[in-house]
Amino acid sequence: MARCQTAERRGRPYLASAEAIREALTASGVRDGRTVVVYDDGGGVTAARVFYVLEAFGWRDKVKVLNGGFAAWKAAGKAVSTDTPSVEAGSIAALTLDERRVTTKERIQAGLEGAVILDTRSREEYTGEDTRTNRKGGHIPGAVHREWKDSLLPPDENGVVRFKPAGQLLQEFEEAGVRRDRVVVPHCQSNQRGAHSYFVLRLLGYEDVRPYEGSWDEWGNAEDTEVEG
């Protein structure tokens, strides 16, 4: 699935095509109406990215992320295997991108009524101290900052990283100015960390979350964008 999450970046379309995603899912045995459980090594960035991509293509309320990932599974003493399973091909109807699940540079520039632009990068990226490989440093004018990893607890005694309790997360997002009655536009460098925050906000009941898929990879390198530092 990872190979179909994102197409070529910087000036190109960001999400893979609906057909490429459908092919990846059916090759993994996924069928219409079935729930998909996604996990990664533990922090949730990769799993949350898959969660976002599938929801963006209409697989809403049918995707779940394993809290703590594979590390939590092993720490709980669950069975593991190194075998490659034999998978029967699945069957999925044509997928369609839900335009309400994605935001573009042009829409941000035109002004999203009442939207909260949520920058999930590091503090240094937000202030412009760390420009990475971008032409511009700083953040989108008016964007609030809450780093993606602030949604996670410290590693437990087994080194497992899980999400903070829902009540604590909701309080922290609201204190950062991210309210449930507003459109929220999370983003980062390439919408990996932004997708992580998308997942958390969806769990907390935020109804209108529209990640900026181009993220700073586009905004920080475009000729026609303004930045604050």
Backbone hydrogen bonds in HBPLUS format (Angstrom, degrees):
<---DONOR---> <-ACCEPTOR-->    atom                        ^
c    i                          cat <-CA-CA->   ^        H-A-AA   ^      H-
h    n   atom  resd res      DA  || num        DHA   H-A  angle D-A-AA Bond
n    s   type  num  typ     dist DA aas  dist angle  dist       angle   num
A0004-CYS N   A0001-MET O   2.94 MM   3  5.54 157.0  1.99 118.5 125.8     1
A0005-GLN N   A0002-ALA O   3.30 MM   3  5.35 170.7  2.31 108.0 110.7     2
A0007-ALA N   A0014-TYR O   2.68 MM   7  5.03 155.4  1.74 128.2 136.8     3
A0021-ILE N   A0017-SER O   3.09 MM   4  6.40 159.2  2.13 152.9 158.2     4
A0022-ARG N   A0018-ALA O   2.88 MM   4  6.08 159.1  1.93 147.5 154.0     5
A0023-GLU N   A0019-GLU O   2.93 MM   4  6.11 159.2  1.98 148.0 153.1     6
A0024-ALA N   A0020-ALA O   3.07 MM   4  6.30 154.7  2.14 142.3 148.9     7
A0025-LEU N   A0021-ILE O   2.97 MM   4  6.21 159.3  2.01 153.5 158.8     8
A0026-THR N   A0022-ARG O   2.95 MM   4  6.15 170.7  1.95 156.2 158.6     9
A0027-ALA N   A0023-GLU O   2.97 MM   4  6.02 151.9  2.05 142.9 150.8    10
A0028-SER N   A0025-LEU O   2.97 MM   3  5.11 136.3  2.17  98.9 111.9    11
A0030-VAL N   A0025-LEU O   3.05 MM   5  5.37 163.2  2.08 146.5 141.2    12
A0029-GLY N   A0026-THR O   3.03 MM   3  5.01 160.9  2.07 104.2 108.8    13
A0090-GLY N   A0026-THR O   2.75 MM  64  4.21 170.2  1.76 131.2 133.7    14
A0034-ARG N   A0031-ARG O   3.15 MM   3  5.72 163.5  2.18 137.1 139.0    15
A0032-ASP N   A0091-SER O   3.00 MM  59  6.45 144.0  2.13 169.6 159.7    16
A0036-VAL N   A0062-LYS O   2.77 MM  26  6.17 165.0  1.79 158.6 160.9    17
A0064-LYS N   A0036-VAL O   2.82 MM  28  6.22 158.9  1.86 160.2 164.9    18
A0038-VAL N   A0064-LYS O   2.76 MM  26  6.14 164.3  1.78 163.0 167.4    19
A0066-LEU N   A0038-VAL O   3.00 MM  28  6.28 160.0  2.04 160.3 165.1    20
A0070-PHE N   A0040-ASP O   2.82 MM  30  6.02 170.9  1.83 172.9 173.6    21
A0048-ALA N   A0044-GLY O   2.78 MM   4  5.65 158.4  1.82 146.2 152.7    22
A0049-ARG N   A0045-VAL O   3.02 MM   4  6.15 144.1  2.15 138.9 148.6    23
A0050-VAL N   A0046-THR O   3.13 MM   4  6.48 157.1  2.19 150.3 154.8    24
A0051-PHE N   A0047-ALA O   2.95 MM   4  6.24 158.0  2.00 147.1 153.9    25
A0052-TYR N   A0048-ALA O   2.89 MM   4  6.14 161.2  1.92 149.4 153.0    26
A0053-VAL N   A0049-ARG O   2.98 MM   4  6.23 169.7  1.99 154.3 156.7    27
A0054-LEU N   A0050-VAL O   2.97 MM   4  6.12 169.5  1.98 157.7 160.1    28
A0055-GLU N   A0051-PHE O   3.04 MM   4  6.23 159.1  2.09 148.4 154.6    29
A0056-ALA N   A0052-TYR O   2.81 MM   4  6.01 155.4  1.87 154.1 161.7    30
A0057-PHE N   A0053-VAL O   3.17 MM   4  6.43 131.9  2.42 138.4 149.9    31
A0057-PHE N   A0054-LEU O   3.17 MM   3  5.18 134.7  2.39  94.4 106.6    32
A0059-TRP N   A0054-LEU O   2.82 MM   5  5.18 156.2  1.88 150.5 142.7    33
A0058-GLY N   A0055-GLU O   2.99 MM   3  5.06 151.8  2.07 115.5 112.7    34
A0098-ASP N   A0056-ALA O   2.71 MM  42  5.43 174.4  1.71 174.8 175.3    35
A0069-GLY N   A0066-LEU O   2.97 MM   3  5.17 159.1  2.01 122.4 127.5    36
A0072-ALA N   A0068-GLY O   3.22 MM   4  4.80 150.5  2.31 114.1 117.3    37
A0072-ALA N   A0069-GLY O   3.07 MM   3  5.49 125.0  2.39 106.5 118.9    38
A0073-TRP N   A0069-GLY O   3.19 MM   4  6.57 154.5  2.25 147.0 154.6    39
A0074-LYS N   A0070-PHE O   2.97 MM   4  6.23 162.4  2.00 153.9 156.9    40
A0075-ALA N   A0071-ALA O   2.94 MM   4  6.08 159.4  1.98 144.5 151.0    41
A0076-ALA N   A0072-ALA O   3.02 MM   4  6.12 138.3  2.20 141.8 151.1    42
A0078-LYS N   A0073-TRP O   3.24 MM   5  5.72 160.0  2.28 165.3 160.1    43
A0077-GLY N   A0074-LYS O   2.93 MM   3  5.18 159.5  1.97 110.5 116.1    44
A0101-ARG N   A0098-ASP O   2.90 MM   3  5.64 165.7  1.92 126.5 130.0    45
A0103-THR N   A0211-PRO O   2.77 MM 108  5.72 147.7  1.87 152.7 148.2    46
A0108-ILE N   A0104-THR O   3.14 MM   4  6.49 155.1  2.21 149.5 156.0    47
A0109-GLN N   A0105-LYS O   2.93 MM   4  6.19 163.6  1.96 155.5 160.3    48
A0110-ALA N   A0106-GLU O   2.92 MM   4  6.05 143.2  2.06 139.2 149.2    49
A0111-GLY N   A0107-ARG O   3.12 MM   4  6.24 122.8  2.46 132.0 145.2    50
A0111-GLY N   A0108-ILE O   3.06 MM   3  5.08 140.4  2.22  97.3 109.1    51
A0115-ALA N   A0112-LEU O   3.00 MM   3  5.34 170.1  2.01 134.7 132.2    52
A0116-VAL N   A0183-VAL O   2.70 MM  67  6.10 160.8  1.74 162.5 167.4    53
A0185-VAL N   A0116-VAL O   2.81 MM  69  6.07 165.2  1.83 163.6 162.1    54
A0144-VAL N   A0117-ILE O   2.87 MM  27  6.23 148.2  1.97 168.6 177.1    55
A0118-LEU N   A0185-VAL O   2.89 MM  67  5.60 154.7  1.95 120.9 129.1    56
A0187-HIS N   A0118-LEU O   3.02 MM  69  6.39 131.9  2.26 169.1 173.9    57
A0119-ASP N   A0144-VAL O   2.83 MM  25  6.01 175.6  1.83 172.1 171.1    58
A0146-ARG N   A0119-ASP O   3.11 MM  27  6.32 164.8  2.13 158.0 160.5    59
A0120-THR N   A0187-HIS O   2.99 MM  67  6.04 172.8  2.00 173.2 175.5    60
A0148-TRP N   A0120-THR O   3.09 MM  28  4.97 159.1  2.14 133.5 127.1    61
A0126-TYR N   A0122-SER O   3.02 MM   4  6.27 160.6  2.06 152.1 157.8    62
A0127-THR N   A0123-ARG O   2.99 MM   4  6.22 154.3  2.06 150.3 155.9    63
A0128-GLY N   A0124-GLU O   3.14 MM   4  6.05 127.7  2.43 130.8 143.1    64
A0129-GLU N   A0124-GLU O   2.93 MM   5  4.99 115.2  2.37 150.0 158.5    65
A0130-ASP N   A0124-GLU O   3.01 MM   6  5.21 162.5  2.04 119.5 117.5    66
A0128-GLY N   A0125-GLU O   3.23 MM   3  5.09 135.3  2.45  92.8 105.2    67
A0134-ASN N   A0131-THR O   2.93 MM   3  5.58 161.1  1.97 143.8 145.3    68
A0136-LYS N   A0220-GLY O   2.90 MM  84  4.84 142.9  2.04 151.5 155.4    69
A0139-HIS N   A0228-GLU O   2.65 MM  89  5.23 152.3  1.72 151.3 161.4    70
A0228-GLU N   A0139-HIS O   2.78 MM  89  5.23 156.3  1.83 150.2 158.5    71
A0143-ALA N   A0140-ILE O   2.94 MM   3  5.50 162.2  1.98 147.5 147.4    72
A0150-ASP N   A0147-GLU O   2.99 MM   3  5.61 161.2  2.03 119.8 126.0    73
A0151-SER N   A0148-TRP O   3.21 MM   3  6.14 162.9  2.24 123.2 125.9    74
A0152-LEU N   A0149-LYS O   3.10 MM   3  5.46 164.6  2.13 114.5 117.1    75
A0164-LYS N   A0151-SER O   3.00 MM  13  5.87 163.3  2.02 148.7 147.1    76
A0153-LEU N   A0162-ARG O   2.83 MM   9  5.70 171.2  1.83 165.4 167.9    77
A0156-ASP N   A0160-VAL O   2.97 MM   4  5.36 154.6  2.03 134.8 140.3    78
A0159-GLY N   A0156-ASP O   2.86 MM   3  5.07 164.2  1.88 116.0 119.4    79
A0169-LEU N   A0165-PRO O   3.00 MM   4  6.29 161.2  2.04 156.4 162.4    80
A0170-LEU N   A0166-ALA O   2.88 MM   4  6.08 165.6  1.90 159.1 162.3    81
A0171-GLN N   A0167-GLY O   3.14 MM   4  6.28 161.5  2.18 143.9 148.7    82
A0172-GLU N   A0168-GLN O   3.01 MM   4  6.20 160.2  2.05 149.3 154.8    83
A0173-PHE N   A0169-LEU O   2.92 MM   4  6.15 161.7  1.95 156.6 161.0    84
A0174-GLU N   A0170-LEU O   3.02 MM   4  6.15 163.7  2.05 148.9 153.6    85
A0175-GLU N   A0171-GLN O   2.91 MM   4  6.09 152.4  1.99 146.1 154.0    86
A0176-ALA N   A0172-GLU O   3.09 MM   4  6.27 134.4  2.31 135.8 147.1    87
A0176-ALA N   A0173-PHE O   3.08 MM   3  5.06 129.0  2.35  93.6 107.5    88
A0178-VAL N   A0173-PHE O   2.88 MM   5  5.18 159.4  1.92 151.8 145.6    89
A0177-GLY N   A0174-GLU O   2.98 MM   3  5.02 156.6  2.04 102.8 109.8    90
A0182-ARG N   A0179-ARG O   3.35 MM   3  5.69 157.2  2.41 114.1 114.7    91
A0184-VAL N   A0208-ASP O   3.00 MM  24  6.43 161.8  2.03 156.9 162.8    92
A0210-ARG N   A0184-VAL O   2.78 MM  26  6.14 161.4  1.82 165.1 171.4    93
A0212-TYR N   A0186-PRO O   2.99 MM  26  6.28 159.2  2.03 156.4 162.2    94
A0216-TRP N   A0188-CYS O   2.83 MM  28  6.03 166.5  1.85 145.4 149.8    95
A0217-ASP N   A0189-GLN O   2.91 MM  28  5.27 138.5  2.08 139.9 141.5    96
A0196-HIS N   A0192-GLN O   3.21 MM   4  6.56 139.7  2.38 136.2 146.8    97
A0196-HIS N   A0193-ARG O   3.13 MM   3  4.97 123.3  2.47  90.6 105.2    98
A0197-SER N   A0193-ARG O   3.20 MM   4  6.61 152.6  2.28 146.9 152.4    99
A0198-TYR N   A0194-GLY O   2.91 MM   4  6.23 146.1  2.02 141.8 152.6   100
A0199-PHE N   A0195-ALA O   2.97 MM   4  6.23 159.0  2.02 147.9 151.2   101
A0200-VAL N   A0196-HIS O   3.17 MM   4  6.52 161.0  2.21 146.0 150.5   102
A0201-LEU N   A0197-SER O   2.90 MM   4  6.06 168.7  1.91 154.9 157.8   103
A0202-ARG N   A0198-TYR O   2.93 MM   4  6.14 154.3  1.99 152.0 159.3   104
A0203-LEU N   A0199-PHE O   3.06 MM   4  6.36 154.6  2.13 148.6 155.1   105
A0204-LEU N   A0200-VAL O   3.08 MM   4  6.37 141.7  2.23 143.9 154.8   106
A0206-TYR N   A0201-LEU O   3.02 MM   5  5.42 160.1  2.06 159.2 152.8   107
A0205-GLY N   A0202-ARG O   3.16 MM   3  5.27 161.7  2.19 105.2 110.3   108
A0215-SER N   A0212-TYR O   3.15 MM   3  5.38 127.2  2.45 104.0 116.7   109
A0218-GLU N   A0214-GLY O   3.17 MM   4  5.12 137.7  2.36 124.9 130.6   110
A0218-GLU N   A0215-SER O   3.07 MM   3  5.75 144.7  2.20 114.0 122.0   111
A0219-TRP N   A0215-SER O   2.94 MM   4  6.17 167.6  1.96 156.8 154.5   112
A0220-GLY N   A0216-TRP O   2.82 MM   4  4.87 147.7  1.92 118.6 129.5   113
A0221-ASN N   A0218-GLU O   3.12 MM   3  5.41 161.9  2.15 111.7 116.8   114
